[in-house]
Amino acid sequence: MAIRIHSGKSTLFDITPMIDCVFQLIIFFLVATEFAEEEKEMAVRLPEAAEAQPITSRPKELFVNVTEQGRYFVTGKIVDRAELQQILNRTYVNNPGRATVIIRADERCPWKYVVAVMDACNKAKIRDYRVTTREGPS
């Protein structure tokens, strides 16, 4: 019995350009990613709450940290109330209806500074804002 051997063009193709594109995409996303974990690592002592629940991830969360002295930290930088209002306005414009503000206030912080952040959220039309607490003893 005779075996036929086909001698034609090879169907192999060079995947090097595709691998290059994948590596460039990986590098781009690693460089462009905003790490929200840095915001959570600030030295702010959260107040306790009996009904505290873990925060669920949202498409765009903005962390506003309020220190004991009433200073505002956003993305690792100290901002005043006017700058905070501008940041919140931009956040709403970039994420209409989906923007979430997480307020992390030190438990020794006067409440008026937390209320000021809430007022700024309302002025920016951001309705989804939360004050975080840590879980207290049951």
Biotite code that builds the C-alpha atoms (Angstrom):
import biotite.structure as struc

atoms = struc.array([
    struc.Atom([0.000, 0.000, 0.000], chain_id="A", res_id=1, res_name="MET", atom_name="CA", element="C"),
    struc.Atom([1.389, 3.349, -1.024], chain_id="A", res_id=2, res_name="ALA", atom_name="CA", element="C"),
    struc.Atom([1.473, 6.270, 1.375], chain_id="A", res_id=3, res_name="ILE", atom_name="CA", element="C"),
    struc.Atom([0.956, 9.705, -0.095], chain_id="A", res_id=4, res_name="ARG", atom_name="CA", element="C"),
    struc.Atom([3.045, 12.513, 1.260], chain_id="A", res_id=5, res_name="ILE", atom_name="CA", element="C"),
    struc.Atom([1.683, 15.990, 0.624], chain_id="A", res_id=6, res_name="HIS", atom_name="CA", element="C"),
    struc.Atom([4.360, 18.480, -0.118], chain_id="A", res_id=7, res_name="SER", atom_name="CA", element="C"),
    struc.Atom([2.765, 21.877, 0.024], chain_id="A", res_id=8, res_name="GLY", atom_name="CA", element="C"),
    struc.Atom([3.059, 25.043, 1.981], chain_id="A", res_id=9, res_name="LYS", atom_name="CA", element="C"),
    struc.Atom([3.366, 24.735, 5.728], chain_id="A", res_id=10, res_name="SER", atom_name="CA", element="C"),
    struc.Atom([0.449, 25.991, 7.813], chain_id="A", res_id=11, res_name="THR", atom_name="CA", element="C"),
    struc.Atom([2.728, 27.263, 10.587], chain_id="A", res_id=12, res_name="LEU", atom_name="CA", element="C"),
    struc.Atom([2.696, 30.964, 11.293], chain_id="A", res_id=13, res_name="PHE", atom_name="CA", element="C"),
    struc.Atom([4.907, 33.247, 13.337], chain_id="A", res_id=14, res_name="ASP", atom_name="CA", element="C"),
    struc.Atom([3.323, 34.099, 16.710], chain_id="A", res_id=15, res_name="ILE", atom_name="CA", element="C"),
    struc.Atom([6.138, 36.396, 17.825], chain_id="A", res_id=16, res_name="THR", atom_name="CA", element="C"),
    struc.Atom([4.232, 39.637, 17.021], chain_id="A", res_id=17, res_name="PRO", atom_name="CA", element="C"),
    struc.Atom([1.209, 38.394, 18.972], chain_id="A", res_id=18, res_name="MET", atom_name="CA", element="C"),
    struc.Atom([3.385, 37.583, 22.000], chain_id="A", res_id=19, res_name="ILE", atom_name="CA", element="C"),
    struc.Atom([4.955, 41.055, 21.761], chain_id="A", res_id=20, res_name="ASP", atom_name="CA", element="C"),
    struc.Atom([1.494, 42.660, 21.814], chain_id="A", res_id=21, res_name="CYS", atom_name="CA", element="C"),
    struc.Atom([0.430, 40.604, 24.832], chain_id="A", res_id=22, res_name="VAL", atom_name="CA", element="C"),
    struc.Atom([3.557, 41.579, 26.775], chain_id="A", res_id=23, res_name="PHE", atom_name="CA", element="C"),
    struc.Atom([3.063, 45.250, 25.923], chain_id="A", res_id=24, res_name="GLN", atom_name="CA", element="C"),
    struc.Atom([-0.548, 45.077, 27.136], chain_id="A", res_id=25, res_name="LEU", atom_name="CA", element="C"),
    struc.Atom([0.560, 43.452, 30.383], chain_id="A", res_id=26, res_name="ILE", atom_name="CA", element="C"),
    struc.Atom([3.189, 46.146, 30.946], chain_id="A", res_id=27, res_name="ILE", atom_name="CA", element="C"),
    struc.Atom([0.669, 48.898, 30.140], chain_id="A", res_id=28, res_name="PHE", atom_name="CA", element="C"),
    struc.Atom([-1.888, 47.615, 32.644], chain_id="A", res_id=29, res_name="PHE", atom_name="CA", element="C"),
    struc.Atom([0.743, 47.124, 35.344], chain_id="A", res_id=30, res_name="LEU", atom_name="CA", element="C"),
    struc.Atom([1.929, 50.710, 34.938], chain_id="A", res_id=31, res_name="VAL", atom_name="CA", element="C"),
    struc.Atom([-1.541, 52.274, 34.574], chain_id="A", res_id=32, res_name="ALA", atom_name="CA", element="C"),
    struc.Atom([-3.232, 50.473, 37.472], chain_id="A", res_id=33, res_name="THR", atom_name="CA", element="C"),
    struc.Atom([-4.156, 52.588, 40.474], chain_id="A", res_id=34, res_name="GLU", atom_name="CA", element="C"),
    struc.Atom([-3.478, 50.643, 43.630], chain_id="A", res_id=35, res_name="PHE", atom_name="CA", element="C"),
    struc.Atom([-6.291, 51.286, 46.114], chain_id="A", res_id=36, res_name="ALA", atom_name="CA", element="C"),
    struc.Atom([-4.468, 49.227, 48.724], chain_id="A", res_id=37, res_name="GLU", atom_name="CA", element="C"),
    struc.Atom([-2.125, 52.165, 49.343], chain_id="A", res_id=38, res_name="GLU", atom_name="CA", element="C"),
    struc.Atom([-5.124, 54.200, 50.464], chain_id="A", res_id=39, res_name="GLU", atom_name="CA", element="C"),
    struc.Atom([-6.082, 51.543, 52.994], chain_id="A", res_id=40, res_name="LYS", atom_name="CA", element="C"),
    struc.Atom([-2.633, 51.486, 54.589], chain_id="A", res_id=41, res_name="GLU", atom_name="CA", element="C"),
    struc.Atom([-2.720, 54.991, 56.063], chain_id="A", res_id=42, res_name="MET", atom_name="CA", element="C"),
    struc.Atom([-2.350, 55.133, 59.837], chain_id="A", res_id=43, res_name="ALA", atom_name="CA", element="C"),
    struc.Atom([-5.971, 55.954, 60.644], chain_id="A", res_id=44, res_name="VAL", atom_name="CA", element="C"),
    struc.Atom([-7.594, 54.307, 63.659], chain_id="A", res_id=45, res_name="ARG", atom_name="CA", element="C"),
    struc.Atom([-11.182, 53.483, 62.671], chain_id="A", res_id=46, res_name="LEU", atom_name="CA", element="C"),
    struc.Atom([-14.040, 53.636, 65.192], chain_id="A", res_id=47, res_name="PRO", atom_name="CA", element="C"),
    struc.Atom([-15.812, 50.427, 66.146], chain_id="A", res_id=48, res_name="GLU", atom_name="CA", element="C"),
    struc.Atom([-19.343, 49.502, 65.080], chain_id="A", res_id=49, res_name="ALA", atom_name="CA", element="C"),
    struc.Atom([-21.395, 46.466, 66.066], chain_id="A", res_id=50, res_name="ALA", atom_name="CA", element="C"),
    struc.Atom([-22.928, 46.148, 62.585], chain_id="A", res_id=51, res_name="GLU", atom_name="CA", element="C"),
    struc.Atom([-19.743, 46.703, 60.542], chain_id="A", res_id=52, res_name="ALA", atom_name="CA", element="C"),
    struc.Atom([-19.669, 44.871, 57.217], chain_id="A", res_id=53, res_name="GLN", atom_name="CA", element="C"),
    struc.Atom([-16.821, 44.416, 54.754], chain_id="A", res_id=54, res_name="PRO", atom_name="CA", element="C"),
    struc.Atom([-16.682, 46.856, 51.842], chain_id="A", res_id=55, res_name="ILE", atom_name="CA", element="C"),
    struc.Atom([-17.580, 45.349, 48.485], chain_id="A", res_id=56, res_name="THR", atom_name="CA", element="C"),
    struc.Atom([-15.572, 46.323, 45.429], chain_id="A", res_id=57, res_name="SER", atom_name="CA", element="C"),
    struc.Atom([-17.125, 48.844, 43.028], chain_id="A", res_id=58, res_name="ARG", atom_name="CA", element="C"),
    struc.Atom([-16.064, 50.039, 39.582], chain_id="A", res_id=59, res_name="PRO", atom_name="CA", element="C"),
    struc.Atom([-14.693, 53.343, 40.900], chain_id="A", res_id=60, res_name="LYS", atom_name="CA", element="C"),
    struc.Atom([-14.051, 53.947, 44.570], chain_id="A", res_id=61, res_name="GLU", atom_name="CA", element="C"),
    struc.Atom([-12.434, 57.075, 45.890], chain_id="A", res_id=62, res_name="LEU", atom_name="CA", element="C"),
    struc.Atom([-10.938, 56.822, 49.369], chain_id="A", res_id=63, res_name="PHE", atom_name="CA", element="C"),
    struc.Atom([-10.979, 59.988, 51.480], chain_id="A", res_id=64, res_name="VAL", atom_name="CA", element="C"),
    struc.Atom([-8.956, 59.604, 54.668], chain_id="A", res_id=65, res_name="ASN", atom_name="CA", element="C"),
    struc.Atom([-9.582, 62.058, 57.519], chain_id="A", res_id=66, res_name="VAL", atom_name="CA", element="C"),
    struc.Atom([-6.928, 62.276, 60.217], chain_id="A", res_id=67, res_name="THR", atom_name="CA", element="C"),
    struc.Atom([-7.406, 63.045, 63.900], chain_id="A", res_id=68, res_name="GLU", atom_name="CA", element="C"),
    struc.Atom([-6.509, 66.682, 63.178], chain_id="A", res_id=69, res_name="GLN", atom_name="CA", element="C"),
    struc.Atom([-9.116, 66.935, 60.387], chain_id="A", res_id=70, res_name="GLY", atom_name="CA", element="C"),
    struc.Atom([-6.707, 66.770, 57.444], chain_id="A", res_id=71, res_name="ARG", atom_name="CA", element="C"),
    struc.Atom([-7.968, 65.186, 54.228], chain_id="A", res_id=72, res_name="TYR", atom_name="CA", element="C"),
    struc.Atom([-5.863, 62.681, 52.289], chain_id="A", res_id=73, res_name="PHE", atom_name="CA", element="C"),
    struc.Atom([-6.888, 61.624, 48.768], chain_id="A", res_id=74, res_name="VAL", atom_name="CA", element="C"),
    struc.Atom([-4.610, 59.350, 46.700], chain_id="A", res_id=75, res_name="THR", atom_name="CA", element="C"),
    struc.Atom([-1.879, 59.825, 49.282], chain_id="A", res_id=76, res_name="GLY", atom_name="CA", element="C"),
    struc.Atom([-1.834, 63.650, 49.114], chain_id="A", res_id=77, res_name="LYS", atom_name="CA", element="C"),
    struc.Atom([-3.062, 66.212, 51.625], chain_id="A", res_id=78, res_name="ILE", atom_name="CA", element="C"),
    struc.Atom([-5.877, 68.293, 50.139], chain_id="A", res_id=79, res_name="VAL", atom_name="CA", element="C"),
    struc.Atom([-7.981, 71.141, 51.502], chain_id="A", res_id=80, res_name="ASP", atom_name="CA", element="C"),
    struc.Atom([-11.776, 71.361, 51.209], chain_id="A", res_id=81, res_name="ARG", atom_name="CA", element="C"),
    struc.Atom([-11.686, 73.237, 47.888], chain_id="A", res_id=82, res_name="ALA", atom_name="CA", element="C"),
    struc.Atom([-9.353, 70.658, 46.326], chain_id="A", res_id=83, res_name="GLU", atom_name="CA", element="C"),
    struc.Atom([-11.479, 67.859, 47.762], chain_id="A", res_id=84, res_name="LEU", atom_name="CA", element="C"),
    struc.Atom([-14.572, 69.378, 46.134], chain_id="A", res_id=85, res_name="GLN", atom_name="CA", element="C"),
    struc.Atom([-12.775, 69.547, 42.761], chain_id="A", res_id=86, res_name="GLN", atom_name="CA", element="C"),
    struc.Atom([-11.664, 65.919, 43.054], chain_id="A", res_id=87, res_name="ILE", atom_name="CA", element="C"),
    struc.Atom([-15.200, 64.804, 43.914], chain_id="A", res_id=88, res_name="LEU", atom_name="CA", element="C"),
    struc.Atom([-16.639, 66.799, 40.995], chain_id="A", res_id=89, res_name="ASN", atom_name="CA", element="C"),
    struc.Atom([-14.158, 65.139, 38.608], chain_id="A", res_id=90, res_name="ARG", atom_name="CA", element="C"),
    struc.Atom([-14.951, 61.726, 40.060], chain_id="A", res_id=91, res_name="THR", atom_name="CA", element="C"),
    struc.Atom([-18.658, 62.250, 39.402], chain_id="A", res_id=92, res_name="TYR", atom_name="CA", element="C"),
    struc.Atom([-18.052, 63.508, 35.847], chain_id="A", res_id=93, res_name="VAL", atom_name="CA", element="C"),
    struc.Atom([-15.846, 60.495, 35.075], chain_id="A", res_id=94, res_name="ASN", atom_name="CA", element="C"),
    struc.Atom([-18.279, 58.003, 36.668], chain_id="A", res_id=95, res_name="ASN", atom_name="CA", element="C"),
    struc.Atom([-21.811, 59.436, 36.571], chain_id="A", res_id=96, res_name="PRO", atom_name="CA", element="C"),
    struc.Atom([-24.089, 57.404, 38.795], chain_id="A", res_id=97, res_name="GLY", atom_name="CA", element="C"),
    struc.Atom([-21.338, 54.896, 39.633], chain_id="A", res_id=98, res_name="ARG", atom_name="CA", element="C"),
    struc.Atom([-18.916, 56.910, 41.763], chain_id="A", res_id=99, res_name="ALA", atom_name="CA", element="C"),
    struc.Atom([-18.430, 55.649, 45.306], chain_id="A", res_id=100, res_name="THR", atom_name="CA", element="C"),
    struc.Atom([-16.650, 57.563, 48.055], chain_id="A", res_id=101, res_name="VAL", atom_name="CA", element="C"),
    struc.Atom([-15.264, 55.641, 51.023], chain_id="A", res_id=102, res_name="ILE", atom_name="CA", element="C"),
    struc.Atom([-14.688, 57.950, 54.001], chain_id="A", res_id=103, res_name="ILE", atom_name="CA", element="C"),
    struc.Atom([-12.075, 56.600, 56.401], chain_id="A", res_id=104, res_name="ARG", atom_name="CA", element="C"),
    struc.Atom([-12.041, 58.886, 59.440], chain_id="A", res_id=105, res_name="ALA", atom_name="CA", element="C"),
    struc.Atom([-9.936, 58.462, 62.541], chain_id="A", res_id=106, res_name="ASP", atom_name="CA", element="C"),
    struc.Atom([-12.137, 57.671, 65.547], chain_id="A", res_id=107, res_name="GLU", atom_name="CA", element="C"),
    struc.Atom([-10.684, 60.679, 67.393], chain_id="A", res_id=108, res_name="ARG", atom_name="CA", element="C"),
    struc.Atom([-11.520, 63.021, 64.493], chain_id="A", res_id=109, res_name="CYS", atom_name="CA", element="C"),
    struc.Atom([-14.224, 65.620, 65.206], chain_id="A", res_id=110, res_name="PRO", atom_name="CA", element="C"),
    struc.Atom([-17.395, 64.619, 63.372], chain_id="A", res_id=111, res_name="TRP", atom_name="CA", element="C"),
    struc.Atom([-17.650, 68.002, 61.610], chain_id="A", res_id=112, res_name="LYS", atom_name="CA", element="C"),
    struc.Atom([-14.793, 66.996, 59.265], chain_id="A", res_id=113, res_name="TYR", atom_name="CA", element="C"),
    struc.Atom([-16.610, 63.818, 58.240], chain_id="A", res_id=114, res_name="VAL", atom_name="CA", element="C"),
    struc.Atom([-19.823, 65.786, 57.688], chain_id="A", res_id=115, res_name="VAL", atom_name="CA", element="C"),
    struc.Atom([-17.851, 68.232, 55.514], chain_id="A", res_id=116, res_name="ALA", atom_name="CA", element="C"),
    struc.Atom([-16.827, 65.319, 53.253], chain_id="A", res_id=117, res_name="VAL", atom_name="CA", element="C"),
    struc.Atom([-20.454, 64.151, 53.093], chain_id="A", res_id=118, res_name="MET", atom_name="CA", element="C"),
    struc.Atom([-21.584, 67.676, 52.162], chain_id="A", res_id=119, res_name="ASP", atom_name="CA", element="C"),
    struc.Atom([-18.920, 67.831, 49.452], chain_id="A", res_id=120, res_name="ALA", atom_name="CA", element="C"),
    struc.Atom([-20.175, 64.493, 48.081], chain_id="A", res_id=121, res_name="CYS", atom_name="CA", element="C"),
    struc.Atom([-23.734, 65.833, 47.988], chain_id="A", res_id=122, res_name="ASN", atom_name="CA", element="C"),
    struc.Atom([-22.599, 69.007, 46.188], chain_id="A", res_id=123, res_name="LYS", atom_name="CA", element="C"),
    struc.Atom([-20.797, 66.819, 43.630], chain_id="A", res_id=124, res_name="ALA", atom_name="CA", element="C"),
    struc.Atom([-24.016, 64.761, 43.200], chain_id="A", res_id=125, res_name="LYS", atom_name="CA", element="C"),
    struc.Atom([-22.320, 61.635, 44.532], chain_id="A", res_id=126, res_name="ILE", atom_name="CA", element="C"),
    struc.Atom([-24.984, 59.749, 46.456], chain_id="A", res_id=127, res_name="ARG", atom_name="CA", element="C"),
    struc.Atom([-23.018, 56.583, 47.214], chain_id="A", res_id=128, res_name="ASP", atom_name="CA", element="C"),
    struc.Atom([-20.676, 57.461, 50.063], chain_id="A", res_id=129, res_name="TYR", atom_name="CA", element="C"),
    struc.Atom([-19.844, 55.401, 53.131], chain_id="A", res_id=130, res_name="ARG", atom_name="CA", element="C"),
    struc.Atom([-18.085, 55.868, 56.425], chain_id="A", res_id=131, res_name="VAL", atom_name="CA", element="C"),
    struc.Atom([-15.950, 52.860, 57.299], chain_id="A", res_id=132, res_name="THR", atom_name="CA", element="C"),
    struc.Atom([-15.630, 51.366, 60.757], chain_id="A", res_id=133, res_name="THR", atom_name="CA", element="C"),
    struc.Atom([-13.876, 48.373, 62.185], chain_id="A", res_id=134, res_name="ARG", atom_name="CA", element="C"),
    struc.Atom([-15.742, 45.458, 63.674], chain_id="A", res_id=135, res_name="GLU", atom_name="CA", element="C"),
    struc.Atom([-16.204, 45.769, 67.423], chain_id="A", res_id=136, res_name="GLY", atom_name="CA", element="C"),
    struc.Atom([-16.494, 43.022, 70.028], chain_id="A", res_id=137, res_name="PRO", atom_name="CA", element="C"),
    struc.Atom([-19.656, 40.940, 69.671], chain_id="A", res_id=138, res_name="SER", atom_name="CA", element="C"),
])
